[in-house]
């Protein structure tokens, strides 16, 4: 009998004893514990549950297949970037929050944009009324971006921009801003999210249909690869997929499938995988199930490395290295007893760190109630700083490697992801699955099952569904409030920019953009840069391409 067979037999005998003891002591409790992804945690993990070859599946940090970390030294040499997101009101309002966070020790900037900016509507568009500056910062022209980053040295701090349908326009504005400040483009670091696929399947913010929208992502990647060697022109996002109700395996599978679609789009346009792939980055959520999340991050790195090497023929290690940002889970934050969210966020942040993230946003405790207040953001940032400076977890790389539980879960997620890849391939690839609504349906089904279990109290939430004090009062919180002056000030600023610009130069630049869009081989980034340099608004750029590209209408999912 082999060691594996002997351990399996001993485990079976132990389980009989465990079941009997469990039933005697805790008859009211379920025998097994389930993750939010619907997976069952085993009572006990043993070597019999783990099928890992060290050289093939683990290796060393910074080496293929990168399971144990993206870089050889990880946080021992370079701490993760602490990148708290901010965005509300005008550029000046958000700039004040940036400078406050930097003063508190934040090491990167992340920008949240308001809904009109995301959807390509100018602040003075009737459809923007009531939304300007409400859920993010309002950006209409380069002048707004200049105000957003006033007194911030863009060549010394990395900037992430969370925007998708209009991502190429905001990237163009960022390029123009750097040029007008005489900052060489090769010194810019950061990312623009620019992941339009996840919009169709999860977040639901779009303008154009998938195929012309993919062209814009392609053009952004090709432009940045040639001119911005330290900038990530796409940040492929699983965060919104998971927040929409997916499982952990679906989050990884659908995110990496989107990444593969972008790789194929750029290769089809003549791009060399080893030229652009090193600049691709990713964005995942860290949910509350600690072990599953650590395993998810490790599995994602291994799968991406193997896919890039074996499917796309990447040769550079940098092309196979999956680098990712993490945000703790907004879905786990509760409006009731909001201070409990500090604990939830800490657990999720620790999972991200032990899973090997490159940058991290920790949610504010009041995020289920409003845009985080200054106090909430300070505590969220301090959470990261305590993890780094006091907990000791940054001193050892991939500290949970070899854990029977973590290695078993890593392998299980990897197998589930490969099965999703097979199904996506059978249906014609990622874009075809978007157009068919198949990816959307998978997420909807998982979200429905998760909601059903929550309603049935199969999952409990401390202070909400369990240990709830009906007569207790939540603490008085100093919540962020919406200032009606934001919208008025932004519209006035937009009108001043329009009055001062050269209208003929704007019209000519937009006409060149429209003509270039008719030729699929043309890269639209240079034309967009020329238009925004002339102070064309984001809405004007969007509307210039609508007659050619059209507007997307979603296939209903039931």
C-alpha positions in Angstrom: 0.0 0.0 0.0 1.4 3.4 -1.0 1.6 6.3 1.5 -1.3 8.0 -0.3 -3.5 5.0 -0.1 -2.6 4.4 3.6 -3.4 8.1 4.5 -6.7 7.9 2.5 -7.7 4.7 4.5 -6.8 6.3 7.8 -8.7 9.4 6.9 -11.8 7.4 6.1 -11.7 5.8 9.5 -11.1 9.2 11.2 -14.1 10.7 9.3 -16.4 8.1 10.8 -15.3 9.1 14.2 -15.5 12.8 13.4 -19.1 12.5 12.1 -20.2 10.6 15.2 -18.5 13.1 17.5 -19.9 16.1 15.6 -23.4 14.7 15.7 -23.2 14.2 19.5 -21.7 17.6 20.3 -23.2 20.0 17.8 -26.4 18.4 16.3 -27.7 21.9 15.2 -24.6 22.7 13.1 -24.0 21.6 9.5 -21.3 19.0 9.1 -19.4 20.9 6.3 -18.7 24.5 5.8 -19.4 26.1 2.4 -17.7 29.0 0.7 -19.6 31.8 -0.9 -18.6 30.1 -4.2 -20.6 27.1 -3.3 -17.6 24.9 -2.7 -17.4 22.6 0.3 -14.4 22.9 2.6 -13.1 19.5 3.6 -13.1 18.7 7.3 -9.5 17.8 7.1 -6.9 18.0 4.3 -4.1 15.5 4.1 -1.3 14.7 1.6 -3.8 12.4 -0.2 -5.7 15.6 -1.2 -2.7 17.2 -2.9 -1.3 16.3 -6.3 1.6 18.7 -6.5 4.9 18.3 -8.2 7.2 21.0 -6.7 9.2 21.6 -9.9 6.2 21.5 -12.2 3.5 23.3 -10.1 5.4 25.4 -7.5 9.0 26.2 -8.1 10.4 29.5 -6.7 8.9 33.0 -6.5 9.6 35.0 -9.6 10.1 31.9 -11.7 7.8 29.9 -14.0 5.0 29.0 -13.3 5.0 31.9 -10.8 2.6 30.1 -8.4 4.6 31.3 -5.4 4.9 35.0 -6.5 5.4 37.3 -9.4 8.9 38.4 -8.2 11.8 36.7 -6.6 12.0 38.9 -3.5 8.3 40.0 -3.3 7.6 42.3 -0.3 11.1 41.8 1.2 12.5 44.2 -1.4 9.4 46.1 -2.6 6.2 46.5 -0.5 3.0 46.2 -2.4 1.6 49.6 -3.6 -1.0 51.0 -1.2 -3.5 52.4 -3.7 -6.6 53.8 -2.1 -9.2 54.8 -4.7 -10.7 58.3 -4.6 -13.0 60.3 -6.7 -15.9 62.8 -6.2 -16.9 66.3 -7.2 -14.6 68.3 -9.4 -10.9 67.7 -10.1 -10.0 70.1 -7.3 -12.2 68.2 -4.8 -10.6 64.8 -5.5 -7.1 66.4 -5.7 -7.5 67.4 -2.0 -8.3 63.8 -1.1 -5.3 62.5 -3.0 -2.9 64.9 -1.3 -4.4 63.9 2.1 -3.8 60.2 1.4 -0.3 60.8 0.1 0.5 62.7 3.3 -0.8 59.7 5.3 1.6 57.4 3.5 -0.3 56.2 0.5 2.2 55.1 -2.2 0.0 55.1 -5.4 -3.1 56.9 -6.7 -6.3 55.4 -7.9 -9.0 57.5 -9.6 -12.8 56.8 -9.6 -14.8 58.7 -12.2 -18.4 59.7 -12.1 -21.1 58.0 -14.2 -21.3 60.7 -17.0 -17.5 60.4 -17.5 -17.7 56.6 -17.6 -20.5 56.6 -20.1 -19.2 59.4 -22.4 -21.6 62.1 -21.5 -20.3 65.6 -20.9 -21.3 67.3 -17.6 -23.7 69.7 -19.4 -25.5 66.8 -21.2 -29.2 66.6 -20.0 -28.6 62.9 -19.2 -25.9 63.8 -16.7 -28.1 65.9 -14.5 -27.9 64.8 -10.9 -24.9 62.5 -11.5 -22.0 64.9 -12.0 -19.4 64.3 -9.4 -21.7 62.1 -7.3 -20.0 58.6 -7.6 -16.6 59.7 -8.8 -14.8 62.7 -10.2 -16.1 64.6 -13.2 -13.7 64.9 -16.1 -14.7 66.5 -19.4 -11.5 67.9 -20.8 -7.7 67.9 -20.3 -8.1 71.0 -18.1 -10.1 69.0 -15.6 -7.4 66.4 -15.5 -4.8 69.1 -14.9 -6.8 70.2 -11.9 -7.2 66.6 -10.7 -3.4 66.1 -10.6 -2.4 69.6 -9.5 0.9 69.6 -7.5 1.2 65.8 -7.9 4.4 64.7 -9.6 3.2 62.2 -12.2 6.7 61.0 -13.0 7.2 60.0 -9.4 3.9 58.2 -8.4 1.9 55.6 -10.3 -1.6 56.5 -11.2 -4.4 54.0 -11.8 -7.6 55.1 -13.6 -10.7 53.0 -13.1 -12.6 53.6 -16.4 -13.6 51.4 -19.3 -16.0 52.6 -22.1 -14.1 55.9 -22.4 -10.7 54.6 -21.3 -8.9 55.4 -24.4 -10.0 59.0 -24.2 -8.9 59.4 -20.6 -5.6 57.8 -21.5 -5.2 60.3 -24.3 -5.9 63.1 -21.8 -3.3 61.7 -19.5 -0.7 61.6 -22.3 -1.5 65.3 -23.3 -1.2 66.4 -19.6 2.2 64.7 -19.3 3.4 66.4 -22.6 2.1 69.8 -21.5 4.0 69.4 -18.2 7.1 68.3 -20.2 7.1 64.8 -18.6 8.5 62.1 -21.0 6.0 59.4 -21.6 8.5 56.7 -20.7 8.5 58.0 -17.1 4.8 57.5 -16.6 3.8 54.5 -14.5 0.3 53.2 -13.6 -2.6 51.8 -15.5 -5.9 52.5 -17.1 -8.5 49.7 -16.5 -9.7 49.6 -20.1 -11.4 46.2 -19.7 -14.5 46.5 -21.8 -15.3 42.7 -21.8 -16.1 42.7 -18.1 -18.5 45.6 -18.7 -20.6 43.5 -21.0 -20.7 40.5 -18.6 -20.7 42.2 -15.2 -20.6 45.9 -14.6 -22.8 47.0 -17.5 -21.2 50.2 -18.6 -20.7 50.4 -22.3 -21.1 52.6 -25.4 -20.2 50.7 -28.5 -20.7 47.0 -29.5 -18.0 44.6 -28.5 -16.0 44.4 -31.7 -15.3 48.1 -32.2 -14.8 48.5 -28.5 -12.2 45.8 -28.7 -10.4 47.8 -31.4 -10.1 50.7 -29.0 -8.5 48.5 -26.4 -6.2 47.1 -29.0 -5.1 50.6 -30.2 -4.5 51.6 -26.5 -2.2 48.6 -26.0 -0.3 49.0 -29.2 0.2 52.8 -28.6 1.4 52.3 -25.0 3.7 49.4 -25.8 5.5 51.6 -28.3 5.8 54.7 -26.2 5.1 54.0 -22.5 7.3 51.1 -21.3 6.3 51.4 -17.7 2.5 51.9 -18.2 -0.2 49.2 -18.2 -2.7 50.0 -20.9 -5.2 47.4 -19.7 -6.1 46.2 -16.2 -8.2 43.1 -16.8 -10.7 43.0 -14.0 -12.3 40.1 -12.2 -13.4 42.3 -9.3 -16.7 43.3 -10.9 -17.4 39.7 -12.1 -17.1 38.5 -8.5 -19.1 41.4 -7.1 -21.8 40.6 -9.6 -22.2 37.2 -8.0 -19.7 34.8 -9.7 -17.8 32.0 -8.0 -14.1 32.3 -7.3 -13.4 29.9 -10.2 -15.6 31.9 -12.6 -13.8 35.1 -11.5 -10.5 33.7 -12.5 -11.7 31.9 -15.6 -13.7 34.8 -17.1 -11.0 37.3 -16.2 -8.2 35.3 -17.8 -10.4 34.5 -20.8 -10.8 38.3 -21.3 -7.1 38.7 -21.1 -6.6 36.0 -23.7 -9.1 37.8 -26.0 -7.0 41.0 -25.7 -3.9 39.1 -26.5 -5.5 37.6 -29.6 -6.8 41.0 -30.7 -3.3 42.5 -30.5 -1.6 39.6 -32.2 -4.1 39.7 -35.0 -3.1 43.4 -35.5 0.5 42.4 -35.9 1.7 42.8 -32.3 4.4 40.6 -30.9 3.3 38.8 -27.7 6.7 39.4 -26.0 6.5 43.1 -26.8 3.1 43.8 -25.2 2.2 41.0 -22.8 4.6 42.2 -20.1 2.4 45.4 -19.8 -0.8 43.5 -19.2 -2.1 43.7 -15.6 -5.1 42.3 -13.7 -7.5 43.2 -10.9 -9.1 40.8 -8.5 -11.3 41.0 -5.5 -10.4 39.5 -2.1 -13.5 38.0 -0.6 -14.1 36.9 3.0 -13.3 33.2 2.6 -9.6 33.4 3.5 -8.2 30.1 2.3 -10.1 30.1 -1.0 -8.9 33.6 -1.8 -5.3 32.8 -1.2 -5.6 29.7 -3.4 -7.4 31.7 -6.1 -4.6 34.2 -6.5 -2.0 31.4 -6.7 -4.0 29.4 -9.2 -4.5 32.5 -11.4 -0.8 33.1 -11.6 0.0 29.5 -12.6 -2.8 29.3 -15.2 -1.8 32.6 -16.9 1.9 31.6 -17.0 1.1 28.2 -18.6 -1.5 29.8 -21.0 0.9 32.4 -22.2 3.8 30.0 -22.7 1.9 27.0 -24.2 -0.9 28.7 -26.1 0.7 32.0 -27.3 4.3 31.0 -27.4 5.6 33.7 -25.0 9.3 33.3 -24.3 10.0 36.2 -21.9 9.3 35.4 -18.3 7.7 38.9 -18.1 5.1 37.8 -20.6 4.0 35.0 -18.4 4.1 36.9 -15.1 0.6 37.8 -13.9 0.7 41.0 -11.9 -2.5 42.1 -10.2 -4.1 44.8 -8.0 -6.6 43.7 -5.3 -9.5 45.4 -3.7 -11.3 44.1 -0.7 -14.9 43.1 -1.2 -17.5 45.8 -1.3 -20.1 43.0 -1.3 -19.0 41.9 2.1 -19.4 45.3 3.7 -22.6 45.8 5.7 -24.6 48.9 6.4 -25.6 47.6 9.7 -22.9 47.7 12.4 -20.5 49.2 9.8 -17.4 49.2 12.1 -17.4 45.4 11.8 -16.3 46.1 8.2 -12.9 47.0 9.5 -12.4 43.4 10.6 -13.8 42.0 7.3 -11.5 44.2 5.3 -8.5 43.2 7.4 -9.1 39.5 6.8 -9.5 40.2 3.1 -6.4 42.4 2.9 -4.4 39.7 4.6 -5.6 37.1 2.0 -4.5 39.4 -0.8 -1.1 39.9 0.7 -0.5 36.2 1.4 -1.8 35.6 -2.1 0.9 37.8 -3.6 -0.8 41.0 -4.8 1.2 43.8 -6.3 -1.1 46.6 -5.1 -4.0 46.9 -2.7 -7.1 49.0 -2.0 -8.7 48.4 1.4 -12.4 49.5 1.6 -13.6 52.1 4.1 -15.9 50.8 6.9 -18.7 53.2 5.7 -18.6 52.1 2.0 -22.0 50.4 2.3 -23.4 53.8 3.2 -21.6 56.3 1.1 -18.4 57.2 -0.6 -15.8 56.7 2.1 -15.1 59.6 4.5 -11.6 60.9 5.2 -11.6 59.1 8.5 -12.7 55.8 7.0 -10.0 56.0 4.3 -7.3 56.8 6.9 -8.3 53.6 8.9 -8.3 51.6 5.7 -4.8 52.8 4.8 -3.6 52.2 8.3 -4.9 48.6 8.0 -2.4 48.0 5.1 0.4 49.8 6.9 -0.1 47.7 10.1 0.0 44.5 7.9 3.2 45.6 6.3 5.0 47.1 9.3 3.8 45.1 12.3 2.4 41.7 11.3 5.5 40.1 9.9 3.7 38.6 6.9 5.9 40.6 4.4 9.0 38.9 5.6 8.3 35.4 4.2 7.3 34.8 0.6 4.3 32.6 -0.1 4.1 31.5 3.6 1.1 29.2 3.1 2.8 27.1 0.3 2.7 23.5 1.2 -0.4 23.7 3.3 -2.5 20.7 2.4 -5.6 22.9 2.3 -4.2 25.7 0.2 -2.5 23.4 -2.3 -5.6 21.3 -2.6 -7.8 24.4 -3.2 -5.3 25.9 -5.6 -5.4 22.7 -7.7 -9.2 22.5 -7.5 -9.7 26.1 -8.8 -7.2 25.4 -11.6 -9.1 22.4 -12.8 -12.4 24.3 -12.7 -10.9 27.2 -14.6 -9.6 24.9 -17.3 -13.1 23.4 -17.7 -14.5 26.9 -18.2 -11.8 27.5 -20.8 -12.9 24.4 -22.7 -16.5 25.5 -22.7 -15.6 29.0 -23.9 -13.5 27.6 -26.7 -16.3 25.3 -27.8 -18.6 28.3 -28.1 -16.3 30.2 -30.3 -14.2 32.2 -27.9 -14.7 35.0 -25.4 -16.3 37.6 -27.6 -18.7 35.1 -29.1 -19.7 34.1 -25.6 -20.4 37.7 -24.7 -22.5 38.2 -27.8 -24.4 35.0 -27.0 -24.9 36.0 -23.4 -23.4 32.8 -22.2 -20.9 34.4 -19.8 -23.6 36.7 -18.5 -25.9 33.7 -17.9 -23.2 31.8 -15.9 -22.7 34.8 -13.6 -26.5 35.3 -13.2 -27.1 31.7 -12.3 -24.3 31.8 -9.6 -25.6 35.1 -8.3 -29.1 33.7 -8.0 -27.9 30.7 -6.0 -25.8 32.9 -3.7 -28.8 35.2 -3.1 -31.0 32.2 -2.3 -28.5 30.9 0.2 -28.3 34.3 1.9 -32.0 34.6 2.1 -32.2 31.1 3.6 -29.6 32.0 6.2 -27.3 29.3 4.9 -24.7 32.0 5.2 -24.7 34.2 8.3 -23.5 37.8 8.7 -22.3 38.9 12.1 -24.4 41.9 13.3 -26.9 41.5 10.5 -28.4 38.0 10.4 -26.6 36.7 13.6 -25.8 38.3 16.9 -28.1 41.1 15.8 -29.1 43.6 18.4 -32.5 44.9 17.5 -32.4 47.7 20.0 -28.8 48.6 19.4 -27.7 51.8 17.8 -25.1 52.1 15.1 -22.4 54.6 15.9 -22.9 58.1 14.7 -20.7 58.3 11.5 -19.4 61.4 9.8 -20.5 60.3 6.3 -19.5 61.8 3.0 -22.2 64.0 1.6 -23.0 65.3 -1.9 -22.4 69.0 -2.5 -24.9 70.4 -5.0 -22.2 73.0 -6.0 -20.1 70.3 -7.6 -22.3 70.0 -10.6 -22.7 73.7 -11.0 -19.0 74.3 -10.7 -18.1 71.6 -13.2 -20.6 72.8 -15.8 -19.3 76.4 -15.5 -15.8 75.2 -15.9 -16.7 73.2 -19.0 -18.4 76.2 -20.6 -15.3 78.3 -19.9 -13.1 75.8 -21.6 -15.4 75.6 -24.6 -15.5 79.4 -24.9 -11.7 79.7 -24.8 -10.8 77.0 -27.3 -10.2 77.1 -31.0 -13.5 75.7 -32.4 -12.1 75.1 -35.9 -9.2 73.2 -34.5 -11.5 71.0 -32.5 -13.8 70.3 -35.5 -10.8 69.5 -37.7 -9.3 67.1 -35.1 -12.7 65.3 -34.7 -13.1 65.0 -38.5 -9.6 63.4 -38.8 -10.6 61.0 -36.0 -13.8 60.0 -37.8 -12.0 59.5 -41.1 -9.3 57.4 -39.4 -12.0 55.2 -37.8 -13.1 54.1 -41.2 -9.9 52.2 -41.7 -9.6 49.2 -39.4 -5.8 49.3 -39.7 -5.5 52.8 -38.3 -4.6 53.3 -34.6 -7.1 55.8 -33.2 -5.0 56.8 -30.2 -2.9 59.5 -32.0 -6.1 61.1 -33.5 -7.8 61.0 -30.1 -4.7 62.7 -28.5 -4.8 65.5 -31.1 -8.5 66.0 -30.4 -8.3 66.2 -26.6 -5.2 68.5 -26.9 -7.4 70.9 -28.8 -9.8 70.7 -25.8 -12.4 68.4 -27.4 -14.6 67.0 -24.7 -14.9 63.3 -23.9 -18.5 63.4 -25.0 -17.6 65.0 -28.4 -15.0 62.3 -29.0 -17.5 59.6 -28.2 -20.2 61.0 -30.4 -17.8 61.4 -33.3 -17.5 57.5 -33.5 -21.2 56.6 -32.8 -22.3 57.0 -36.5 -19.6 54.4 -37.5 -19.5 52.1 -34.5 -23.2 52.3 -33.3 -24.4 51.9 -29.7 -24.6 48.5 -27.9 -27.9 47.0 -26.8 -27.7 44.1 -24.4 -29.1 40.7 -25.0 -31.7 40.0 -22.2 -30.6 37.4 -19.7 -33.3 35.5 -17.7 
